[in-house]
Amino acid sequence: MFLLENRVQPYAWGTAHAIPELLGVQPDGTPQAELWIGAHPAAPSTAAPAGGGPARPLDEVVAADPAAALGPHRRGDRLGFLLKVLSAAAPLSLQAHPDRATAQRRFAEEEAAGVPLDAPHRLYRDDEHKPELLYALEPFAAMAGFRSPAAARDLLAGLALPDLPAASAALLAGLLEDLAGQDDTAALRAATARLLTAAGRDAAPLVGAVAAACRGVDDDSARCVADLAEHHPGDPGVLVSAMLNQVRLAAGEALYLPAGNVHAYLSGTGVELMASSDNVLRGGLTPKHVDVDELLRVLDFRVLPPPLLAPRRVSEHEVLFAPGDVDDFALTVLDVLPGAATTWERPAPRSLLCLEGEVRVASATSEVVLARGRSAFATAAEHPLRVTGSGRLAAAAPGGA
């Protein structure tokens, strides 16, 4: 087993306090958006052997002996999941992630075209998909997946809007006509494409007028439109939000975002677990590179319910969040009680993060003691693992582990 030191990503939308508080360090006033716990080559954790010895990047540890690190059920020679703590003070970009087949094809195309991996306009930085789940540590807000186009149309058509420039009025009329289509999927596709490809000089007055009319309206979608316009005035992604489900998680609840699910996290702190990929396709609400055509190609335009992920109770004190359509990862949350022990038998790699208290994780040959905010990596070869102490532990592992 290895004790980990993890890198913090200071993205502008991050909070200044939540991750430092978890780690027990003094906030420095800068955004602390994501804590990466894993072996992704963009920001691998530093892994120190629990029994002593030199520390190395975790991706090097895995690459040195993938059979021992990943176990008999591995797919390839890389750790297939990435655990994070995410803390958002402001909305993230309007985005989606590709499926594996698309990622493999488009990554190869960009490689063949000679697009540098670190180029701002590079779309596919690896050949993996990026499904993800978010487990809320506090109340957490997101928008995710398309809702009924009729609901979006009712909201927009019911607003008292001022006279708009002719081109902006035509954009609104076309949007309402799209949303009135008989086929929901086609209606949402047409409306999204119309907004995201509209000229900025036409979209900006409409965004401003709709956002102003939404202020004070007692509706979650209206409040979201008004709030997003404060952060991204004139961005047509603000109006796309009217077509999306508003999701509110209480602490201990989770959501799951499969390939093609359009989404944006809005606020809150949670544990995020995903396939180990950095493929993000953006359509707005960001200063980063936007590629509307590519986003439209991967989006799932079906009407979907809010993407809540129900846990499976493993025992009185252990729950498992496991998506049913991928086996890259699953998240276990374990309440560790004094005088009790939990044993994990299956030989699989696990990233471990102590959320509360102090827990001890031991194998036949080594052990780690984790206080709040501390993390470790257990190779498949170290199993079975015995967990004792008093606190709460989050554990990431391949699905079925």
N, C-alpha and C positions, 0 to 999 in steps of 0.2 A: 504494500500500500504506500501511497505517496501523499504528503501534505502539500497543498497547493497555495501558490500566490497568484492572484488573478488580476488581469488588467481591466481598468475602468475606461470606458469610452465616453469622452466629454462632449457628446452631441449637444447642440444648442437647446434642444427641447427638454433636456433632463432637469430633474429637481436638483437642488443644491444640498439636500439634507438626508434623504432616505437611505441611500447607499452608505454614506459615511456613518450614519447612526447604526446600521446593521453591522458594519465592520468595526465599530467602536473607535473611530477616529474623528478628529475635529473637522467639521466642514470648512472648506477654504473659500466658499462663496461662488465657486465655478460650477457649471452644470455637471452632474454625475449621472449619466443617462443609463448606461448598461455596464454590468459586471459580467465579463465572459469567463465561464468556468468550463474548460475543455481543451481540445486539441486542434481547434481551427487554426490553420496556418497564418491567418491575418492577425491573430492575437492569442497565441497559445498560452495556457497557464504554465507557470514554472513549477516543476514537480520535484520535491525533495523526498528521498526514501525515508519511510517512517523509522527505520532502524539506523539512520545515519548514512552519509555519503553525499557526493556532489549532486547539486540540483541541475536539472536539465529541462528544456521545454517539453511539455507533455506530448507533443506530436513526435518528438524524437524518441521518447520512451516507447510509444506505441510502435513506431516504425522499426525499432531495434529488435523487437520480438512480438510481432502481431499475433502469433498463435497464443502466447501466454497472456497478452494484454486483452485480446478480444474474445478468445474462447472458441469453442467448436462451431458456434452458429454465426460466425462473422461473415459479412459480405464485403470482400475486399480487405485492404490492409490499413484502413483508416477508421478512427472512431466515428461512428455514424450519427452521433447526436451532439448537440451543443446546449449546455445549460447556461442560463443567464438570470441575473436579477435586473429587471427593467423598471425605471422610475421616470414617469412623464409628468412634467409641469405644463406642457403645451402639446397641441396635437402633432402627431407624426404625419408623414406624407400619405396621400391616397395611393394605395399600392395593392399589388397581388404578387403571387409567386407561381412559377411554372410547374408543370408536372415533370417527371424525370425524363420522359422521351423528348419533350421540347427542350429541356435544359441540355441534354446530350447533343441534340442536333444543332442547336443554336450556338452552343459553346464551341463546337467543332468548326462551325462556319466563321465565327469571329477569330478563332485561332488561325484558320487558313487565310483569313483576310489580313492578318498581322496587326489586329487591334491590340495595343498593349493592355495587360491585365489591370494596370492602375490608371488607365485613361478615364477621365470623367464620364465620357459617353459610352464606355464599355457596359453592355447590358448583362452579359452572362460571365461571371467571374469564376465559375466552376461548372461541372457537368451534373450537378445534383438538384433534386427538387428541394423545396423548403416548406413542408407542412409544419405547423407550429401550434402549441397550446400555451395558454396563459393562465396561471393559478394566482388568484388575487390574494395579496397579503393585507390589503385594505380596500375600501370601496374603489372600484376601478371602472372607468367609462371607456367605451369603444363604439365604433360603428362597423358593422360587418355583414356582408351579404345583402342582396337586393330584397326589398320588400315589394308589396303589391304596387304596380304603377298607378293604380286607381287612387291609392292612399297618397302618393306623392302629388298626383294631379289635384286632388281635393285640397291639399295644403296650399299649393301654388295658386290655384284658381280662386281660392277664398281670400286672398290677400288684397288689401286696398293699396294699389300701386299708383304712383303718380304717372303723368304723361312721360313716356320714354322716347328717346330718339328712335327714329323709324326703324333703323337696323336692329336695335335692341328689342323693340316691340315685335318685330318679325321673328326674332330668335325665340321670344317667349311664346308666340303663337305656334311656331313649329314645335317647340318642346311640349306644349299642351296637346297638340295633335298627336305627337308620337306617343305620349302616355295614355292616350285614349284608344290605342290600337287594340284589336280583339285578342291578339296573341301576346301574353305577358312577356315572354322572353324576347320576342321581336321588338316589342314596345320599349323595353328597358335598353336593349342594344341600340336602337335608333336614338333614344333620348340621350344616352350616355355619349355616344359618338357625336351627336349634334353639339352638346355642351363642350366637350373636350377639344373639338376641332374648330370651335368658333373663334373668329378674330377677337383679339383682346379688346379692341376699341368698341366692339359690339357687346361683348360679354360683361365688361366691367360695369357699365351703367345698370345693367339688369341685376348683377350680383349685389351692387350697392342698394338698389331699390328694394329687392326682395329681403335682404338682410335687415334693412331699416323697418320694413313692414312686419318682420318676424319678431322684433323686440317687443316683449310684453305678451306675446301669444302663449297661452298655456298649453304647450305641446312640446314633447321632447325633441322632435325633428326641427321645429321652428327655433327652439333655443340653440340647437346645434348649429344651424345655419347662421344665426346671429353671432355666436361665439367664434365660429371659424372665420367669418368675415373680419372680425377684429384682428385675427392673426394673419390672414391672407386676403387683404382687400382686393376685390376685383378678380380673384381666381375662380374660374368656372367650376373647379372641384368643390367649391362651397355649395353650389346648387346640386351637384351630384349627391351630396350628403342627404338631400331630401328624399332620395330613392333608396336609402340604406336603412337597415335595422339599427335602432339605437339599443345598445347592450349595456346593462348596468350590473356589475358583479358585486356581491358582498364578499367580505373576507372569507376565504375557504371555498369559493366557487371558481369554476374554470370555463374557458371557452376553447374551441378548437377550430383552426383555420386550415382547410385543405387547399390543394392547388386550385388556383382560379378564383378564390374567394376575395372579392374586393373588400378592403378594410382600412381602418386607421385607428390606432390607439389614441385616446383623447387625454386621459389623465389617470394618475394612480400608480401604485407600485405593485409588482407581482413577480413571481418566478416564471420565467419563460423557458420553454423547452422545444427544440426544433431539430429537424435534420440539419446536419452540419454543412450548411450552404450559406452563401452570401448573395444569392440571386434575388434581387428586388426590382420589380418593374413599377415605375412611378407614373402617375397621371396628373399630379397637381399637389397643391398645398405644401410646396417645398421649394427651396432654392436649388436643390440638386437637379441632376439631369432628368428630364421627363421625356418619355417616348410613348406617345399616345397610341400610335399604330401597334406597337408591340404589346402594350397593355390590353388593348381591345382584342387582340388575337388570343390572349390566354384567359380572359375573364369568363366566369360562369355566370350567365345572365338569367339563370332560373330564379324564380321567387323561392326564397328559403326562409325558414324560421330563424330566430336568433341562434347562433351556433354554440349553445351551451353544451358542455361536456359533463355528463353525470359520472360520478365516481362509482367504482365497484368496491364495496366494503370487504376487505380481506380478513379482517378481524375486528374486534371491538375498538382497537386503537390504530388501525392501519387502513388507509384507503388508497386506491389505485386509479389514476386517470390514464386511460389507454384508448387512443383512437382506434376505431374498428377497421379503417381502410389502409393503414400503414403499420409496419412493424419496426420502423426506425427507432422508436422511443416510446417510453411510458414513464409517468411520474408517480412515485410513491411518496405519500406524506404519512409519517409515522410519529405518533405521540409516544415518547419513551418515558415509562413510568418507573419510579424507584422500586427495586425488588423484582422487576420483571425483565424478561429478555425476549428478543425477537431474533430468529435465525433465518437468513436468506441462503438457500441451498444452491440455486442454479448458478453454474459457472458462467458469468457474464460481466462485462465491465460496468462499473457504477461510478457516477460522479455524485458526491455526497456534500450536502450543505446544511449546516446546523442553523436553524431558524430561531430557536429559543433554547435557553438553558445550557446544559453541557452533556454530551453523549460520548460514549466509548464504542468504537467499532473494532472488533478483533477477529483475526483469522487464526489459523493454527500456527502461523509463523510471525505475525506482526500485529500491531494495533495502533490506532490513532485516537486521540482525545480531542474532540471538537467543541469549542465554546461558540457562542452565538457569532455568526458571520464567518466562521472558519469552514474550510472545505477540504476535501480529500478525494483521491481517486483510488479505487480498488480494482486491480486487474481481475480478469476471469480466473486466473490461476490461484488467486488468494481465497477463493470460496471453499467452504461456506463461511459466511460472516455472521457474527453474533453482536447484536446491538443492545447496549445497556446504558443506564444513566438516568437523567431526568431532563426532558426537554422535547424539542420537536425537530425532526430530521426530514429533509427533502432529498430524495434519491432518484437520479435519472439512470435509466438502463434501457437496453433494447426492449421492444415489445415482447411480452411473454416472460420477462425476467423478474 
